[in-house]
Every structure is written in C-alpha cells, then in structure tokens.
C-alpha cells in the first residue's frame, strides 16, 4: 500500500530478530521514582553505573532494580540482552542436592519476582500475562540462577541483579562479581543489617566486600532508610516501629 513503510530485515534490530515473539513494550507501565533515594538510583542507572542498594525493607530496592533492568533488556536499541537474577538462600545452599538443573531448582524463589513483573505490565487478563511471562522465560530475557552454578560462567551483554546479597558470604560475592563480562553491569540489593548468615566471619565478609565496592568509581552505593519506605498502611507502620525499636 502506498505511504506504508515496509519492515525489512535490514531495519529490525538483531536482538528483536533473535526473539521468536518480541515483547510489546506498550504493555510495560511507566513507573517513576517515589523518594529522593529512588531518584538517585534512576539517575545513576541512566549513567550506566553499577549499583548497590542496601537498607530498610519495604523501600522498593528490588522492585526498582528489576524494573529498570528488565526495561533496558527489552529495549531493542540497548546492548543488554538478558537479565540474570542471582540469589542464594542460606537454607537452600544445598540446592545442588535437589533434582533437576539450575532452572528447576531456582523455582524455589521465583514467585516473588514473577509477582513484581506482573505489576510492571498492563495486561488485559491473567492468561495474557502468563503468556508474556512464559515468553520472557523461554527466550531467557530473564532467568534465575543460584550461586551454586555461577562458577565458570561469564555473563556478556547482560544485567545481573543479585538480590538479598547480605545472605551471601565473601566467597560467593567474589565469585559473582568476577563473572561480569563485556557490556554487562551488576546490581546488588539487600540489607547487611539483616542477614541469615550464622557465622560472624561470614557477616564480616559482606562488610569487607562492601568496603571494596565503595572504593570503585563504577559503583553508586545508596542506603535506604525509614523515609524511603513506600509500602502503605499496616506494613509501613510495622516496619517503622520495628526499625525504631532496633529490631531490624
């Protein structure tokens, strides 16, 4: 038809061509920062900084990290193709003894992140979201890894989001950051004041890791406090009371 621009292989980004079912970004909500520290994260992320987000629960650390990373991975013009979610739960460090590959084993902790992704997209119904999320997973736009499977892997053209990093010892944190390859950035999210690590030397290892990170110009470290809590109602009231009583 006259006047209609034909789409050819020449003007389709390589990233899109590799995806059998490209994600329609029109369904992705526009989410804006709610606090001053969230604004700092938005700005630092846009400047291609690696990030460390630590501090109080309920401040949206993981949510905004996941949103910014996923949005960039879905951008056809972005050099980042995949988002790797890395987490090691202390009670499941023995995840290697469970049957299946790392994807099967990581199903243990995927549900909260799936719920976050669901909030980020405006879909007509649950079935539509399930199809979209299955597409994201099948194309490995987003995948979940345990630290048990990190060794020997190099992540290129990717964004690595390490959640609950305060539950990782120094060896695990060291193993993860040394897996960063070309055109890859990394985000650490957690609260070193809240850790499931039982041994004091492991807890000190987290602090030693942060000391190293804080000397690196490529990292922006932001601490979230009471003023950054974005959950409303009873949850916010409880979290503030808990922090004020020194029980965090």
C-alpha positions in Angstrom: 0.0 0.0 0.0 1.3 3.5 -0.8 2.6 5.5 2.1 3.1 2.5 4.4 6.7 1.8 5.4 7.7 -1.8 4.9 9.6 -3.5 7.7 12.7 -5.3 6.3 15.4 -7.4 7.9 17.8 -4.5 7.5 15.9 -2.3 9.9 15.0 -4.8 12.5 17.4 -4.9 15.5 19.4 -8.1 15.9 18.1 -8.5 19.4 14.5 -8.5 18.2 15.2 -10.9 15.4 16.6 -13.4 17.9 13.3 -13.4 19.8 10.6 -15.6 18.3 7.9 -13.5 20.0 9.1 -9.9 20.7 7.6 -8.3 23.8 5.2 -5.4 23.1 6.7 -2.6 25.2 3.4 -0.8 25.1 2.3 -3.1 27.8 5.1 -2.0 30.1 3.9 0.5 32.7 5.7 3.8 33.2 7.0 3.8 36.7 8.5 6.8 38.4 10.7 7.1 41.5 8.7 7.9 44.7 11.5 9.0 47.0 14.7 11.0 46.8 16.9 7.9 47.1 14.9 6.2 44.3 15.5 9.3 42.2 19.3 8.9 42.8 19.1 5.3 41.7 17.2 6.3 38.5 19.9 8.9 37.7 22.8 6.6 38.5 21.3 3.8 36.5 20.9 6.1 33.5 24.6 7.0 33.8 25.5 3.3 33.4 26.6 2.9 37.0 26.8 -0.4 38.8 24.6 -0.2 41.9 24.4 -1.3 45.5 21.1 -0.7 47.1 21.0 -1.5 50.8 18.9 -0.6 53.8 15.4 -0.9 55.2 12.8 -3.4 54.0 9.8 -2.1 52.1 11.7 0.6 50.3 11.4 -0.9 46.8 15.0 -1.7 46.3 14.4 -5.0 44.5 11.4 -3.7 42.6 13.0 -0.7 41.1 16.2 -2.6 40.3 14.2 -5.3 38.5 12.1 -2.7 36.6 15.0 -0.7 35.4 16.9 -3.8 34.3 14.0 -5.5 32.6 13.0 -2.3 30.8 16.5 -1.9 29.4 16.9 -5.5 28.4 13.6 -5.2 26.4 14.7 -2.0 24.7 15.7 -3.1 21.1 18.4 -0.4 21.0 20.0 -1.5 24.2 23.2 -3.5 24.3 21.8 -5.6 27.2 20.1 -8.7 26.1 19.5 -10.7 29.3 18.7 -10.2 32.9 20.1 -12.7 35.4 18.5 -12.9 38.8 21.0 -14.3 41.3 20.2 -15.3 44.8 21.4 -17.8 47.4 19.1 -18.5 50.3 21.0 -19.7 53.3 18.6 -22.6 54.0 18.9 -23.8 50.4 22.6 -23.5 49.9 22.4 -27.3 49.4 20.3 -26.6 46.4 22.7 -28.7 44.3 21.5 -31.8 46.0 17.9 -31.3 44.7 16.9 -33.0 41.4 16.9 -31.0 38.2 19.0 -28.3 36.6 19.6 -24.8 38.0 16.3 -23.6 36.4 14.3 -26.3 38.1 15.9 -25.6 41.4 15.6 -21.8 41.2 11.8 -22.3 41.0 12.0 -22.2 44.8 12.3 -18.5 44.9 10.9 -17.2 41.6 7.4 -16.5 42.7 8.0 -13.1 44.4 9.8 -11.8 41.3 7.1 -13.1 39.0 4.6 -11.1 41.0 6.8 -8.0 40.7 6.9 -8.4 36.9 3.2 -8.8 36.8 2.8 -5.4 38.4 5.1 -3.8 35.8 2.9 -4.8 32.8 -0.6 -3.7 32.0 -2.2 -6.8 30.6 -5.9 -7.5 29.9 -6.1 -10.6 32.0 -4.1 -13.2 33.9 -3.8 -15.5 30.9 -2.3 -12.8 28.8 0.3 -12.1 31.5 1.1 -15.8 31.8 1.8 -15.9 28.1 4.0 -12.9 28.3 5.9 -14.2 31.3 6.4 -17.6 29.7 7.8 -15.8 26.6 10.2 -13.8 28.8 11.4 -17.0 30.4 11.5 -19.2 27.2 13.6 -16.6 25.4 15.8 -16.2 28.5 15.2 -12.5 28.7 15.0 -13.1 32.4 16.5 -16.2 34.1 17.2 -17.2 37.7 20.5 -18.6 38.9 21.8 -20.0 42.2 25.3 -19.2 43.3 25.9 -22.9 43.1 26.0 -22.7 39.3 27.9 -19.4 38.8 31.5 -20.7 38.8 33.0 -21.0 35.3 30.2 -18.8 33.7 30.8 -15.4 32.1 27.9 -13.1 31.6 28.2 -10.8 28.5 25.7 -8.2 27.2 23.7 -8.7 30.4 22.4 -7.2 33.6 23.0 -9.2 36.8 20.7 -8.5 39.7 22.0 -10.0 43.0 19.1 -9.9 45.5 19.5 -10.4 49.2 23.2 -10.0 48.9 23.5 -9.8 52.7 22.9 -13.6 52.7 26.0 -14.3 50.7 29.4 -14.8 52.1 32.5 -13.1 50.7 33.4 -16.1 48.6 30.0 -16.1 46.9 30.0 -12.3 46.3 33.6 -12.5 45.0 32.6 -15.4 42.6 29.6 -13.4 41.3 31.3 -10.1 40.6 34.2 -11.9 38.8 31.7 -13.4 36.4 30.9 -10.0 34.9 31.8 -10.0 31.2 31.7 -7.5 28.3 28.8 -5.0 28.2 27.5 -6.1 31.5 26.5 -4.3 34.7 25.6 -5.6 38.1 23.2 -4.5 40.8 23.4 -5.7 44.4 20.2 -5.3 46.5 19.8 -6.2 50.2 20.3 -5.1 53.8 23.5 -6.0 55.5 21.8 -5.3 58.9 19.5 -8.3 58.1 21.4 -11.5 57.4 20.6 -15.1 57.7 24.4 -15.9 57.9 25.1 -17.5 61.2 28.9 -17.2 61.5 30.4 -13.8 62.4 33.2 -14.2 59.9 30.7 -14.6 57.1 28.8 -11.5 58.1 32.2 -9.6 58.2 32.8 -10.9 54.7 29.8 -8.9 53.5 31.1 -5.8 55.1 34.6 -6.4 53.6 33.0 -6.8 50.2 31.2 -3.5 50.5 34.4 -1.7 51.5 35.9 -2.8 48.3 32.9 -1.8 46.2 32.8 1.7 47.8 36.3 2.4 46.5 35.3 1.7 42.9 34.2 4.7 40.8 31.9 2.5 38.6 29.6 1.8 41.6 26.9 4.0 43.2 26.0 2.9 46.7 22.8 4.1 48.2 21.4 3.4 51.7 17.6 3.4 52.1 16.1 4.4 55.4 12.7 5.0 57.1 11.8 7.9 54.8 12.2 5.6 51.8 9.5 3.0 52.9 6.9 3.1 50.2 4.5 0.4 51.4 1.4 1.9 52.9 -0.9 1.1 55.8 -0.2 -1.6 58.4 3.0 -2.8 56.7 4.7 0.6 56.7 3.6 1.2 60.3 5.0 -2.1 61.4 8.3 -1.7 59.6 8.9 1.8 61.1 8.1 0.6 64.6 10.4 -2.4 64.1 13.3 -0.1 63.0 12.7 2.4 65.8 12.9 -0.4 68.4 16.2 -1.6 67.0 14.7 -4.9 66.0 15.6 -4.8 62.3 
